[in-house]
Amino acid sequence: MANTARKSVDRLRGERLEARITADQKALIQHAAELEGRSVTDYVVSSVQDAAKRTVEAHDVMVFSAAESRAFVDGLLNPPMVNALLRDSVRRYRAVTGG
């Protein structure tokens, strides 16, 4: 049964990721994986995936102070009037992008 489950997981993992590392890095990673009772592959994939999620979240989430939050909401609720500079910027943008 475990063999069947393993083959199923292997089929889902169709992509490969390779990296050249030093002997010291490999020894450290192997030791960390052993401490957690996991394979090196499982440890590396899980660790990299967690790091990637943190990186994406750090770039996707905006954190505002209370004053910044108020200014942001005020800008949404009370947008400034469109002026000539903004109209000119939109015109140039459309000319460049064809939009």
C-alpha positions in Angstrom: 0.0 0.0 0.0 2.8 2.4 0.9 4.4 1.7 -2.5 1.3 2.6 -4.3 0.9 5.9 -2.4 4.6 6.7 -3.1 4.1 6.1 -6.9 1.0 8.3 -6.8 3.0 11.2 -5.2 5.9 10.7 -7.6 3.5 11.1 -10.6 2.3 14.4 -9.1 5.8 15.6 -8.8 6.7 15.9 -12.4 9.1 18.8 -12.2 12.8 18.7 -11.1 14.8 21.3 -9.3 18.6 21.0 -9.1 21.2 23.0 -7.3 25.0 22.7 -6.8 25.9 23.0 -3.1 29.1 22.6 -1.1 29.8 19.5 1.0 29.2 21.5 4.2 25.8 22.7 3.0 24.8 19.1 2.0 26.0 17.8 5.4 24.0 20.5 7.2 20.9 19.8 5.2 21.2 16.0 5.7 21.6 16.5 9.5 18.6 18.8 9.7 16.5 16.4 7.7 17.6 13.5 10.0 16.7 15.5 13.1 13.2 16.0 11.7 12.9 12.4 10.6 12.4 13.3 7.0 14.1 12.6 3.7 16.5 15.2 2.4 14.1 15.7 -0.6 11.1 16.2 1.6 13.1 18.6 3.9 14.5 20.7 1.1 11.2 20.9 -0.9 9.2 21.8 2.3 11.8 24.4 3.4 12.1 26.1 0.0 8.3 26.1 -0.4 7.9 27.8 3.0 10.6 30.4 2.2 8.9 31.1 -1.2 5.5 31.6 0.5 7.0 34.0 3.0 8.7 35.9 0.2 5.6 36.2 -1.9 3.5 37.2 1.1 6.1 39.9 2.1 5.7 41.4 -1.4 2.0 41.0 -1.7 0.9 42.4 1.7 1.0 46.1 2.4 1.4 47.1 6.1 0.3 50.7 6.9 0.6 52.7 10.1 -2.6 54.1 11.5 -2.0 57.5 9.8 -1.2 55.8 6.4 -4.3 53.7 6.7 -6.4 56.8 7.2 -4.8 58.6 4.3 -5.3 55.6 2.0 -9.0 55.2 2.9 -9.5 59.0 2.6 -7.9 58.8 -0.9 -10.4 56.0 -1.9 -13.4 57.7 -0.4 -12.5 61.3 -1.5 -10.4 61.0 -4.6 -8.7 64.2 -5.8 -10.1 66.0 -8.8 -8.7 65.1 -12.2 -6.3 67.9 -13.3 -4.6 68.7 -16.6 -1.4 66.9 -15.5 -3.3 63.6 -14.9 -5.3 64.0 -18.2 -2.0 64.5 -20.0 -0.4 61.4 -18.4 -3.4 59.3 -19.4 -3.2 60.6 -23.0 0.5 59.8 -23.2 0.0 56.3 -21.6 -2.7 55.5 -24.2 -0.5 56.7 -27.0 2.4 54.5 -25.9 0.3 51.4 -25.1 -2.4 51.7 -27.7 -5.0 51.6 -25.0 
